[in-house]
């Protein structure tokens, strides 16, 4: 049976999201999510997937974007139908 997290283990847990970006000042973060996803894939194309800069963008889009959107975009990229500028 899995153990439940204790209060002590939760106190060391640090939650982060993407930093504020002046390009996206409103509450609706849809474009911020999409832009970070594109920035990640452009970075991977230019520097490789293991580049620290790329991992930063990956963390950003993963914290902003719903998983269903990312799955759909990944499928679209694989099929060559992704609507964004990669």
N, C-alpha and C positions, 0 to 999 in steps of 0.2 A: 504494500500500500504506500502511495506517495506521501511524503511528509509535507505538512503545511509550512509555509514560510513563517519564521518567527519575527517578532518586532525588531530584534537586533539585526537580523539579516536584511530587513526592509529598510532600515535606517541608512545602510550603505548603498542602497540602490539609487542610481542617478538617472533621471529621465531627461532626455534632451529632444529638441526638435530643431528644425532649420532656423537660422537666425533671421531677424527681420530684414526685409529687402525693400529699399525705397521704391523699387519698380512696382511693388504690389502693396499699396498702402491700405487697401480696403479689407474688410473682414473676409470676403469671399476669396479663398486662396486657390481657386481652380487654375488660373493661369500660372501662378507661382509653382504649383505642382507640375504642370505640363512643361514649363520652362526648365525646371530642375531635372526632369526626366531627359529632356533633349540635351541639356548641358552634360549630363553624365555620359550619354551615348556619343556625343561629339568628342568628349575627353578620351573615352576608351578608344575611339578611332584614331585619335592623334597620339596618345601616350601609352596605350595598353591598359588592360583591366586592373593591373596591380599597382598602378600609379596612385600615390597618396591623394593627389588632387581629385582623381576620379572616385576614390572611395568616399571622399567628403561629399561629392555630389550624390552618390548613391545613398548615403545616410539621409541627406536632405529630402530627396524625392520619396524615399521609403517612409519617412515620417510624415510627409504631407499628402501623399496620394493613396487613395483607397486601393486595396489589393486587386479588386476586380478591374480597375482601370489599367493597372500595370500589366496584368495578364492579357487584357485585350490589346494593349499597345505592343506587347512582346509578340503576340500572334500576328498582328498587322506588320510588324517589322520583318518577321520571318516570311510572310507572304508577299512582301513588297508593296503593301497597301497603306503603310503608315502615313498619316496626313501631315506630319511635321517635317521641318527642314533638318534632316540629319546630314 
